[in-house]
Amino acid sequence: LFDWGLTVRLAALHSFFRYLQYENPENLLEWQKIMSIPVKKTKKKIVNYLTLDGIKLLLEMPDLNTENGRRDLALLTLLYDTGARVQEIIDLTPSMIRLDKPYTVKLIGKGNKARIVPLMEPTVKILKQYMEEQDLMRINANSYPLFFNKRREKLTRAGINYILNKYIKLARGENKTLIPEVFTCHCLRHSKAMHMLQSGVNLVYIRDFLGHSSVQVTEIYAKIDSKQKREAIEKAYVDVTPNEEPMWVNNTDLLTWLKRFNK
């Protein structure tokens, strides 16, 4: 696995010995040897995501005849539809949901940065039913957690992962080919990003939607999308291969003229 701590320490050492080059040039060769120590190369983690069919299957798993099932459907639908981080969902309150057009949700991301993400009408319908059932439409409920446990405390990261894993197992029981063995809440975020990319949404818009600091972070989705790569290559392809049969094979006049030499 990638050890981020070691990488940071090595970067600090490189910076320090670059400084020593100027302060203590007598040992320049030693400093340069230290600075030449490379960062250990490791295998990159696989980005798991669900296809649209996989998402549909997952969202069919909650039992809508139960209160918890209806809550879980609202939770998973919102996680996918917004591409939100788990902590962003945990910190949601009813006041951050706009249930009038244009439907939006306010997410507070890393560095306390806020972003407004559009909501689709089917998601709003599920959310509204859930919020009405849980009495979250009242003005004095605006600061309550949007998703909570039996003690009315906001769900924890472990709690949300438990909910997702329960339905992932059920979905795998229905169709193993659609659900990868390793799947976390963050994979729902990956899934949304991949589906946006495959629908032709510009990477810049996806960056803003996900709250990435740079489009370079978002480019990971373009790198792993083999379907889009293939379509782009096929679109740019020009056939330069020779015909399987020479052109003269279908030239009847030329063939007739050549046959005269046999007479």
The 8 nearest C-alpha neighbors of each residue, nearest first, counted from 0:
[[1, 2, 41, 42, 44, 43, 3, 40],
 [0, 2, 3, 41, 42, 43, 40, 39],
 [3, 1, 4, 5, 0, 6, 7, 41],
 [2, 4, 6, 5, 1, 7, 8, 0],
 [5, 3, 7, 6, 2, 8, 9, 1],
 [6, 4, 8, 7, 3, 2, 9, 10],
 [5, 7, 3, 9, 4, 8, 10, 2],
 [6, 8, 10, 4, 9, 5, 3, 11],
 [9, 7, 11, 5, 10, 6, 12, 4],
 [8, 10, 12, 6, 11, 7, 5, 13],
 [11, 9, 13, 7, 8, 12, 6, 14],
 [10, 12, 8, 14, 9, 13, 15, 7],
 [11, 13, 15, 9, 14, 10, 16, 8],
 [14, 12, 10, 34, 16, 11, 15, 17],
 [13, 15, 11, 17, 12, 16, 10, 18],
 [14, 16, 12, 18, 17, 13, 11, 19],
 [17, 15, 19, 18, 13, 14, 30, 12],
 [18, 16, 14, 20, 19, 15, 13, 30],
 [17, 19, 16, 15, 20, 21, 14, 22],
 [20, 18, 16, 22, 23, 21, 17, 15],
 [21, 19, 24, 17, 18, 23, 27, 22],
 [22, 20, 19, 23, 24, 18, 17, 27],
 [21, 23, 19, 20, 24, 18, 25, 17],
 [22, 24, 19, 25, 20, 21, 26, 27],
 [25, 23, 27, 20, 26, 21, 22, 19],
 [26, 24, 23, 27, 28, 20, 22, 29],
 [27, 25, 24, 29, 28, 23, 30, 20],
 [26, 28, 24, 30, 29, 25, 20, 31],
 [27, 29, 31, 30, 26, 32, 25, 24],
 [30, 28, 32, 31, 26, 27, 33, 34],
 [29, 31, 27, 33, 32, 28, 16, 34],
 [32, 30, 34, 28, 33, 29, 35, 27],
 [31, 33, 29, 35, 30, 34, 28, 36],
 [32, 34, 30, 31, 35, 36, 29, 13],
 [35, 33, 31, 13, 36, 32, 30, 16],
 [34, 36, 32, 33, 37, 31, 13, 30],
 [37, 35, 34, 33, 38, 32, 9, 13],
 [38, 36, 35, 39, 34, 40, 9, 33],
 [37, 39, 40, 6, 36, 9, 10, 5],
 [40, 38, 37, 41, 6, 1, 36, 2],
 [41, 39, 38, 42, 1, 37, 43, 0],
 [42, 40, 1, 43, 39, 0, 2, 44],
 [41, 43, 44, 40, 0, 1, 45, 39],
 [42, 44, 41, 45, 1, 0, 46, 40],
 [43, 45, 46, 42, 0, 1, 47, 41],
 [46, 44, 47, 43, 42, 223, 48, 181],
 [45, 47, 44, 48, 189, 186, 223, 220],
 [48, 46, 186, 45, 182, 49, 189, 179],
 [47, 49, 190, 186, 189, 46, 187, 50],
 [50, 48, 53, 190, 54, 51, 178, 177],
 [49, 51, 53, 52, 54, 48, 190, 177],
 [50, 52, 54, 53, 55, 49, 194, 190],
 [53, 51, 55, 50, 54, 56, 177, 49],
 [52, 54, 50, 177, 56, 49, 51, 55],
 [53, 55, 51, 57, 56, 52, 49, 58],
 [56, 54, 52, 58, 53, 57, 51, 59],
 [55, 57, 53, 59, 54, 58, 52, 170],
 [58, 56, 54, 59, 55, 60, 170, 53],
 [59, 57, 55, 60, 56, 54, 72, 61],
 [58, 60, 56, 57, 61, 55, 62, 170],
 [59, 61, 58, 57, 166, 62, 170, 169],
 [62, 60, 68, 72, 59, 63, 71, 58],
 [63, 61, 68, 64, 65, 60, 69, 67],
 [62, 64, 69, 68, 65, 61, 66, 72],
 [63, 65, 62, 66, 68, 69, 67, 61],
 [66, 64, 68, 63, 67, 62, 69, 61],
 [65, 67, 69, 68, 70, 64, 63, 62],
 [68, 66, 70, 69, 65, 71, 62, 63],
 [67, 69, 62, 61, 71, 63, 65, 70],
 [68, 70, 63, 72, 66, 67, 71, 65],
 [71, 69, 67, 73, 68, 72, 74, 129],
 [70, 72, 74, 68, 73, 69, 67, 75],
 [71, 73, 69, 75, 74, 70, 76, 61],
 [74, 72, 70, 76, 71, 126, 75, 125],
 [73, 75, 71, 77, 72, 76, 78, 70],
 [76, 74, 78, 72, 77, 73, 71, 79],
 [75, 77, 73, 79, 78, 74, 72, 80],
 [76, 78, 80, 74, 79, 75, 81, 73],
 [79, 77, 75, 76, 83, 81, 80, 82],
 [78, 80, 82, 187, 76, 77, 81, 191],
 [79, 81, 77, 82, 78, 76, 191, 118],
 [80, 82, 83, 79, 78, 77, 116, 118],
 [83, 81, 188, 79, 191, 80, 78, 209],
 [84, 82, 81, 78, 87, 188, 85, 88],
 [83, 85, 87, 86, 185, 88, 82, 188],
 [86, 84, 88, 87, 89, 83, 156, 184],
 [87, 85, 89, 88, 84, 90, 156, 108],
 [86, 88, 84, 90, 85, 89, 107, 106],
 [89, 87, 85, 91, 86, 90, 83, 84],
 [88, 90, 86, 87, 91, 154, 85, 153],
 [91, 89, 87, 88, 86, 92, 144, 107],
 [92, 90, 88, 145, 89, 144, 95, 87],
 [91, 93, 145, 144, 94, 142, 95, 143],
 [92, 94, 141, 95, 96, 145, 135, 142],
 [95, 93, 141, 92, 96, 142, 97, 91],
 [94, 96, 105, 93, 92, 104, 91, 97],
 [97, 95, 104, 94, 93, 98, 103, 105],
 [98, 96, 103, 102, 99, 104, 95, 94],
 [97, 99, 102, 96, 100, 123, 103, 127],
 [100, 98, 97, 102, 101, 103, 96, 123],
 [101, 99, 102, 98, 97, 103, 120, 118],
 [100, 102, 99, 103, 117, 97, 98, 118],
 [101, 103, 100, 118, 97, 98, 99, 117],
 [104, 102, 117, 118, 97, 116, 96, 101],
 [105, 103, 96, 116, 95, 115, 97, 106],
 [104, 106, 115, 95, 114, 116, 96, 113],
 [105, 107, 114, 113, 87, 108, 104, 115],
 [108, 106, 113, 112, 111, 87, 114, 105],
 [109, 107, 112, 111, 113, 87, 106, 110],
 [110, 108, 111, 112, 107, 210, 113, 87],
 [109, 111, 112, 108, 107, 113, 212, 210],
 [112, 110, 109, 108, 107, 113, 106, 114],
 [113, 111, 108, 110, 107, 109, 114, 106],
 [114, 112, 107, 106, 108, 111, 105, 115],
 [113, 115, 106, 105, 116, 107, 112, 210],
 [114, 116, 105, 104, 106, 103, 117, 113],
 [115, 117, 104, 103, 208, 105, 114, 81],
 [118, 116, 103, 102, 104, 119, 115, 81],
 [119, 117, 103, 102, 120, 116, 123, 122],
 [118, 120, 122, 121, 123, 117, 102, 80],
 [119, 121, 123, 122, 124, 118, 102, 125],
 [122, 120, 124, 123, 119, 125, 118, 126],
 [123, 121, 125, 120, 124, 119, 126, 76],
 [122, 124, 120, 126, 121, 125, 127, 119],
 [123, 125, 121, 127, 122, 126, 120, 128],
 [126, 124, 122, 128, 123, 127, 73, 129],
 [127, 125, 123, 129, 128, 124, 73, 130],
 [126, 128, 130, 124, 129, 125, 123, 131],
 [127, 129, 131, 125, 126, 130, 132, 124],
 [128, 130, 126, 132, 127, 131, 133, 125],
 [131, 129, 135, 127, 133, 132, 128, 134],
 [132, 130, 134, 128, 133, 129, 136, 127],
 [131, 133, 129, 130, 134, 128, 135, 127],
 [132, 134, 130, 131, 135, 129, 136, 128],
 [133, 135, 131, 132, 136, 130, 137, 140],
 [136, 134, 130, 140, 133, 137, 131, 93],
 [135, 137, 134, 131, 130, 138, 140, 93],
 [138, 136, 140, 139, 135, 134, 141, 131],
 [139, 137, 140, 141, 136, 135, 94, 142],
 [138, 140, 137, 141, 142, 143, 135, 136],
 [141, 139, 143, 137, 138, 135, 142, 136],
 [142, 140, 94, 93, 138, 139, 143, 92],
 [141, 143, 92, 140, 144, 94, 93, 139],
 [142, 144, 140, 92, 141, 145, 93, 135],
 [145, 143, 92, 153, 146, 147, 91, 142],
 [144, 146, 92, 93, 91, 143, 147, 153],
 [147, 145, 144, 153, 154, 89, 148, 74],
 [148, 146, 153, 154, 152, 151, 144, 145],
 [147, 149, 151, 150, 152, 154, 153, 146],
 [148, 150, 151, 147, 152, 153, 154, 67],
 [149, 151, 152, 148, 147, 153, 154, 146],
 [152, 150, 147, 148, 149, 153, 144, 146],
 [153, 151, 147, 150, 148, 154, 144, 149],
 [154, 152, 147, 144, 146, 148, 89, 155],
 [153, 155, 147, 158, 148, 89, 146, 152],
 [156, 154, 158, 157, 159, 153, 89, 86],
 [155, 157, 159, 158, 160, 85, 154, 86],
 [158, 156, 160, 155, 159, 161, 154, 162],
 [157, 159, 155, 161, 156, 160, 154, 162],
 [158, 160, 162, 156, 161, 157, 163, 155],
 [159, 161, 157, 163, 162, 158, 164, 156],
 [160, 162, 158, 164, 159, 163, 157, 165],
 [163, 161, 159, 165, 160, 164, 158, 166],
 [162, 164, 160, 166, 165, 161, 167, 159],
 [165, 163, 167, 161, 166, 162, 160, 168],
 [166, 164, 162, 163, 168, 167, 161, 169],
 [167, 165, 169, 168, 163, 164, 60, 170],
 [166, 168, 164, 170, 169, 165, 163, 171],
 [169, 167, 171, 166, 170, 165, 164, 172],
 [168, 170, 166, 172, 167, 171, 165, 173],
 [171, 169, 173, 167, 172, 168, 57, 166],
 [172, 170, 175, 174, 168, 173, 169, 178],
 [171, 173, 169, 170, 174, 168, 175, 167],
 [172, 174, 170, 171, 169, 175, 56, 168],
 [173, 175, 171, 176, 172, 177, 170, 178],
 [176, 174, 171, 178, 177, 172, 173, 179],
 [175, 177, 174, 178, 179, 171, 53, 173],
 [178, 176, 53, 175, 174, 179, 49, 50],
 [177, 179, 175, 171, 176, 53, 180, 49],
 [180, 178, 181, 182, 177, 47, 176, 175],
 [179, 181, 182, 178, 171, 175, 167, 168],
 [182, 180, 179, 183, 47, 178, 186, 167],
 [181, 183, 186, 179, 180, 47, 184, 167],
 [184, 182, 186, 185, 181, 160, 187, 163],
 [183, 185, 186, 187, 160, 85, 163, 182],
 [184, 186, 188, 187, 183, 189, 84, 85],
 [187, 185, 189, 188, 183, 48, 184, 47],
 [186, 188, 190, 185, 79, 189, 184, 191],
 [187, 189, 82, 185, 186, 191, 190, 79],
 [190, 188, 186, 192, 187, 191, 48, 193],
 [191, 189, 48, 187, 193, 188, 49, 192],
 [190, 192, 194, 188, 193, 189, 82, 79],
 [191, 193, 189, 195, 190, 194, 196, 188],
 [194, 192, 196, 190, 195, 191, 197, 220],
 [193, 195, 197, 191, 196, 192, 198, 190],
 [196, 194, 198, 192, 193, 200, 197, 191],
 [195, 197, 193, 200, 199, 198, 194, 192],
 [196, 198, 194, 199, 195, 193, 227, 200],
 [199, 197, 195, 196, 200, 194, 193, 201],
 [198, 200, 196, 197, 201, 195, 194, 202],
 [201, 199, 196, 195, 198, 202, 204, 205],
 [202, 200, 203, 204, 199, 205, 196, 195],
 [201, 203, 205, 204, 206, 200, 217, 214],
 [202, 204, 206, 201, 205, 214, 207, 217],
 [205, 203, 207, 206, 202, 201, 208, 200],
 [204, 206, 208, 202, 203, 207, 209, 201],
 [207, 205, 203, 211, 204, 209, 208, 214],
 [206, 208, 210, 204, 205, 209, 211, 203],
 [207, 209, 205, 206, 210, 204, 116, 82],
 [210, 208, 206, 207, 211, 205, 82, 83],
 [211, 209, 207, 208, 206, 212, 108, 114],
 [212, 210, 206, 213, 209, 207, 216, 217],
 [213, 211, 210, 214, 216, 206, 207, 215],
 [212, 214, 215, 211, 216, 206, 217, 210],
 [213, 215, 217, 216, 206, 203, 218, 202],
 [216, 214, 218, 213, 217, 219, 212, 211],
 [217, 215, 214, 218, 213, 219, 211, 212],
 [216, 218, 214, 219, 215, 206, 220, 202],
 [219, 217, 215, 221, 220, 216, 214, 222],
 [218, 220, 222, 217, 221, 216, 223, 215],
 [221, 219, 218, 222, 223, 193, 224, 217],
 [220, 222, 218, 224, 219, 223, 196, 217],
 [223, 221, 219, 220, 224, 218, 225, 228],
 [222, 224, 220, 221, 225, 219, 46, 228],
 [223, 225, 221, 226, 227, 222, 220, 228],
 [224, 226, 228, 227, 223, 229, 222, 221],
 [227, 225, 229, 228, 224, 230, 197, 231],
 [226, 228, 230, 229, 225, 224, 231, 197],
 [229, 227, 225, 231, 226, 230, 232, 224],
 [228, 230, 232, 226, 227, 231, 233, 225],
 [231, 229, 233, 227, 232, 228, 234, 226],
 [232, 230, 234, 228, 229, 233, 227, 235],
 [233, 231, 229, 235, 234, 230, 236, 228],
 [232, 234, 236, 230, 235, 231, 229, 237],
 [235, 233, 231, 232, 236, 230, 229, 237],
 [236, 234, 232, 233, 231, 237, 230, 229],
 [237, 235, 233, 234, 232, 238, 231, 239],
 [236, 238, 239, 235, 233, 234, 240, 232],
 [237, 239, 240, 236, 241, 235, 242, 233],
 [240, 238, 237, 241, 236, 242, 243, 235],
 [239, 241, 238, 242, 243, 237, 236, 244],
 [242, 240, 243, 239, 244, 238, 245, 246],
 [243, 241, 244, 245, 240, 246, 239, 238],
 [242, 244, 241, 245, 240, 246, 248, 247],
 [243, 245, 242, 246, 248, 247, 241, 249],
 [246, 244, 247, 248, 242, 243, 249, 241],
 [245, 247, 248, 249, 244, 250, 242, 243],
 [246, 248, 250, 249, 245, 253, 254, 251],
 [249, 247, 246, 250, 245, 244, 254, 251],
 [250, 248, 247, 251, 246, 245, 254, 253],
 [249, 251, 247, 253, 248, 252, 254, 246],
 [252, 250, 254, 253, 249, 255, 248, 247],
 [253, 251, 255, 254, 250, 256, 257, 249],
 [252, 254, 256, 251, 255, 250, 257, 247],
 [253, 255, 251, 257, 256, 252, 258, 250],
 [256, 254, 258, 252, 257, 253, 251, 259],
 [255, 257, 253, 254, 258, 259, 252, 260],
 [258, 256, 254, 259, 255, 260, 253, 261],
 [257, 259, 255, 260, 256, 261, 254, 262],
 [260, 258, 261, 257, 262, 256, 255, 254],
 [259, 261, 258, 262, 257, 256, 255, 254],
 [262, 260, 259, 258, 257, 256, 255, 254],
 [261, 259, 260, 258, 257, 256, 255, 254]]
